[in-house]
């Protein structure tokens, strides 16, 4: 694998593609890789290719860059497939926020659980099934590295619907949480020892140490002395649950019933309802800025992102051992979570591939929250695998934040409105409205 073929599905997410390429080409052993870019939007695909060629030239990488409107052409012979697709783009995301808001449901990010997570998954599943089938036929030995949310639902569906086994979901939340915590306690990140486990966007810091000494007491002192720190959801959860969650307060608030339904909690914890719509606008603006800079012959900013996919590829190609955090089917990795659910655990990566490590049992209060999360995920996956539209509603009824805000009749009406709005992107059997 001297010159691995690395295929980007959804390469038109240009800003994210740029960061991954900067990381890849920072490794001397990957500078000669074949980068195959695929997107269904011709303009975004052309911009992605121009950006990739610029980054390769800037970093002195003699890479082969190809772009493909045809997904199967891009996949043929691939060693690694990086999935960064967002089905429906910003338009669908706005729908995920605006319709629930009209029904009285608050969301902040809407990409993991809740109504936003459910329908983002359901419109992504048809693409994932087709992608998985293509990989099985055209590059069966390739590793599929998935960044597309909702992470846990997508990985569960991919593995159950397609039978692929060389699949891992990647998210930077554990890494950046630990960087932030290290900075907060005043110790260089490189000197801390940590271990986390749970589910994506709701994993937990189980070990946080420096030279064998527990750093949680130091964190407690900082929190006790800083009122502003206490006005964060993840800090509030940590103080009550005993372990720090590995995702931002905006994300974390959506996965429990305690915060978004209460005006006083929104004010106390400074929760930005609808925050992701602003991120969508920023992403579009960043894409336009990149496109216009390339067209004008202006320089691009080339910055690495410390993402896991380039590190994984480098480790498999060179045999360099690394530990990353990956999302994989549980299969006994966490004892007190469902075996079929997708969990986030440390994974060893080397020339033999990606090997998840067993975490044992989580503290019971953490496992209880994770089990609710995985139960909702399973209902969404079952809706798609069994062509059962009622399970969409069952998933929404099981979701903690949705159930805290709406009655069951309101939930079913909301799901009907969402089905109507996203019908063209759903598999046919799930397009039915069911009424109350």
N, C-alpha and C positions, 0 to 999 in steps of 0.2 A: 504494500500500500504506500509506495513512494510518493505518488501523486493522487491522493484520494479525491473522489468525486463527491462534493458536498452540495446537495440540492436544497434550495430555499423554496418552500411552498408558501405563497403569500409574500413574495419579495417586495411587492409594492408598499409594504409597511416600511418605507425607505429609511426612516430614522433608525429604527431598530435593526434593520439589515446593515446599515452603516456601522453601528456599534459592534455587531457580531463580526463583521469583516475586519474591522480594526483589531479586534482581539485575535482572530484567526491568523492574520498576517504578521502579528507581533511574534509568532513562533516561527523560527527559521525553517523548521521541518515542514511547515504548512504553506510556505510562500508559493510553492509550485502546485498547489491544489487546483483542481478543476471546480470552479464555482458555477453551478447551473441555477439560473434564476427563473422562477415561474410565477406569473400572476395573470389574472383574467382581464385586468385593466391595462390596455396597451400603453397609455401615457405613463402610468406608474411603473410599468415594467421597463420602459425606455429610460426613465429617470433612475431606477435602481441599477440598470446596467451602467449608465454613465457614472453614477456615484461609485460603483464597484471598481470600474476601471481607474477612476481618479485615486481611490484609496490604495489600490494595488500599486499604481505608479508612485504615489507619495511615499509608500512604505517599502519601495524597492522589491515588490513581490512579482516574480515572473509567472503569475497565475494565468490560467485559462479562464476567461469569463464568457459564458454563453447565456443567452436569454431565450425563453421558450414560452410561447402562448399555449402550447400543448403540454399538459402535465405529464402524460406518459412519456413523451420525448425527453422531458427533463429528468424523469426518474430512472430511465433505462441505465443500468450499470452503476447506480449510485452506491456509495459506501455509507453515507450518512444523509439523512433527510431531516431538515429542520422545518417544523411546521409553525408558522406565525400568522396563519390566516385569521381574519376577523370577518365572518360571514355577515353581510349587510352593512358593514362599516358604520359610519356615524349616524346614518339615517335610522338604522335598526336600533342603535343604542338610544337615540332620542325617544323612539317609541317605547323602549323598555323603561324609561323614566316618566314620560308624559302621561301615558295611560294609567299606570299605577297611582301617580300623583292625583289624577282626577278622581280616583276611588278612595283617596285619603291615606295612601300608603307612602311612607317616606323611605327613600334609599339614598345612599351616599355614593357607592361605586357600582353596585348592581352587576357584578361579573362572576360571582362565585356561588352564592345561595340566593334564596328569595326569588321573586318573580323575574327579576333581571337575569339571574343565573339560570333559572329553568329554561327560559326562552332563548337565551344565548346558546345553551346546550342543544336544544331541540333543532335550532336552525343550523347548527354546526354538525350534528350527527350524520346527515346524509353525505356531506363532504368527507368526513372521517371514514365512513364505510367505503366509499369509492377510493379514497387514498390508500386505505389499508389493503384493499383488493389489488390495486395497482402495484403496491410494494411487494406483496406476496408473489405476484407474477413476474415483475420486471427487475427487482433487486431484493430477493428474499433474504439475503444476508445483511442487509443494511440495518443500521440502528436508526430508529425514529425518535427524534428528540423534539418533544412537543412543548411549545410555549403558550399555545392557545388556551384561554380560559373559557368555561370553568374547568380548571385543571383536573380535579379528581373525577368529575363526571365524565370528562372526555377520555381520560385514560381507562376508566372502567368500561366505557362503551367500546373503545377501540379494541381492547383485549377480548371482550366478550363477543363482539359482533364480527371480528375479523380473525381471531385466533393468533394474531401477531404476539410474539413474546419478547422481541428485542425493542421494547418501547419504554421510555422513561419520560416523565413530565418534569419540567425544569422551571424553577421560580427562584428569584433572588431574595425572597423575604427573610429567610434565616440568616443569610450572609449579612445583609444590610442591618438587620436587627442587632446582630452581634457587633458590627462595627460601631453602631450608635451607642450600644451599652458600654463598650470599651471606652469610647470617648467620654461618656457620661461619668464613669468611675475613674477616669484619668489614667488608664493603663493602655499602652500600645496594643492594638488588636493582635499583633503577632505574638504577644506574650500571654494572651488568655487561652484557657482551655474550656471548651464548651461541648455540650451535647444537647440536641433537641430531637423531638419526635412528636408525632400527632398526625394531623391532616393538613393539606395545603391551605394556607392563610389562617389556620387555627392549630398550628403546632406550638410546642411549649419548650421553654428553655429548662431542661432538667438538670443541667450541670453548668456552672458558671464560676470559673476558678482562675486564680493567678498563683503560680508556684505552689499548687496544692491547697491553697487557702480559698474558702468559699467567699465569693464576692457579693452574694446576695445581702449580707448584713450592711455592707458599704452602700449598696443601692438603697436599702431601707432608710439609712440615715439621710441620704440625699433627698429622698422623697418626703420624709418627715419634715425636712427643713425648707421645702420649696413648694409653695401653694400652687404655682403654675404647673409643676410636674403632676400634681394631684388632679389637675383638670384635663387629664388625658384618659380616654377610655381604656387603653391597654394598661396604664398604671392602675386605674381603678380595678380592673380585672385581676391584675397581679396581686394587689393588696388583699383581695377577697379569696382568690383561688390558690395563692402560694407559689405560682410559677408564671414567669413572664411570657405573654403570647408573642408569636413571631410575625405579627402583621400589624400594620398601622392602625391607629384608632378609627380612622374612617372605615376601613375594611371590617375591623373587629366588631364595631357597633352593629353591623347588619346580621351577625350570625347568632345573636342572643336576643331574648325578648325584653331586655331590661332598659334600653336607652332610647331608641328612636321614637317610640310611641309617646314619650313624655316630654312636653315642652320644657319643663324644668331641667331635665337631664341634657337636653340639647343645648340649653344655655350654660349649664354648669360645666359641661365637657366640651363645649365649643365645636359641636358637630356640624360640618358643612353639608347640609342636605343637598343632594343633586350635584355633588362636587365633580363627578366624573364627566359631566357635560362640559365643564371648563377644560378638562384634560383632553377631551375629544377636539375641542376648538384649537388648543395648543398644538396637538399633533398635526392637524390639518395645516396650520400656519407654518409649522416646521417643515412639512413636506413641500409646501409652496416655496419656502425660502430656499430649500435645497435645489428644487427644480429650477428656480430663477437664477440661482448662483451658477449652476452648471451651464445654463443657456448663455449666460453672460461671460463665461470663462473666468469667473471669480473663484478664489480658493474656498475649499470646504474646511471646516474644522474636523480634524480626524482624532477622535478620542476613543480609547478603549472603555469597556463597560464592566469588565470583570465578570461577565456572564459565564455560566457553567458549560454551555454547549461547546465553545472552543476548547475549554480545558479538557472536557471528556474526549473530544476528537483527538487532541494532542496526546492524551494518555493512552488511548487505544492504538494510535499510529506508532508511538514511540516506546510504549511500555512503561512510561513514567507513572509511578503510582500516585494517586491523589484521592482525597475524600471530598465528595460533594454531597449535597442534599438532593434526593430525587423522590419523585412520586411514582409509586409502583403498587401493584396488587399486594394486599397484606400477606396472605398465605403464611400466617404464623409469625410475622415480624413483630406485631404488637398483640400480645395475648388477649387483652380485654377489649379488642375492637373486632368487628365482623371480618371473617377471613376473606370474603370477596371484595371488601371495600378497598379503596386506594388510600395508602398512607404515605406520609413524608418522613423519611428516615435517612441517616447517613448511608452513603454508598461508596464502596471502594471501587476505583476505576483503574484498570491497567490494560495490558495487551489482551487479556482474556475477556474484557468487556466490563459491564457494570454489575456489581455484586452488592445488593442491599444487605445491611447488617441488622441483626435482630435487636429490638429494643426492650423486649420483655413486656411487663405490664406498666401502664401509665397509672399515676395516682387516680383514685376512683372519681374524684370530682372532674378531672380533665377528661377521662374516658367517657363520662356521662355526656358531656357536651359534644365530644367527637362522635359518639354513637348517634346522636340526633342528626348531626350533619350528614353522616354516612347513610342514615335511613332515608333522608330526603333525596340524596344522590341516587340511591338505589331505585327509588320510585320513578325518577326521571328516566333512568336507563331502562327500567322495565316498561315504561310507557312506549319507548321507541322499539325495544326488542319484541314486545308482545303486541304492538299496534293497539294499545289500550289508552284511549284519550282520558278515561277516568283517572288514570294514574297521574296525569298532569295536575289535576285538582287535588289528588291525595298528597302529592309532593308539596303543593302550596299550603295545604292544611297542616302538614307536618313541620313546615319551616317556622322556626320560633318567632322571628320578627313579623312575619305576615300574620300568623295566628294571634299575636298580641294586639294587632291593629285592626283586624277585620273579622266580622262574623263569617260563618261558613257560607251563608248565602252570598255575601259580598265577595268572598274569595272565588266562588264559582262564576259570578258575573264578571269579575275581573279577568279570570282565565278565558272566558268566552271572548271578551274584547281583545285580549292579546292574541288569541288564536286567529280571529278575523284579521287583525293587523299584520300578522306574520305568515298568513296561510300559504302564500306562494313559496315560502322557504321551508315549510314543514313537510314531512312525508305525508302522503295522501290520507292515511288512516287517522292522523292526528289533527286534521283540519276541521273536525266536527265540533260544533258548539252543543252544549248539553243543558243549558238553562239551569234552574235552581234544583 
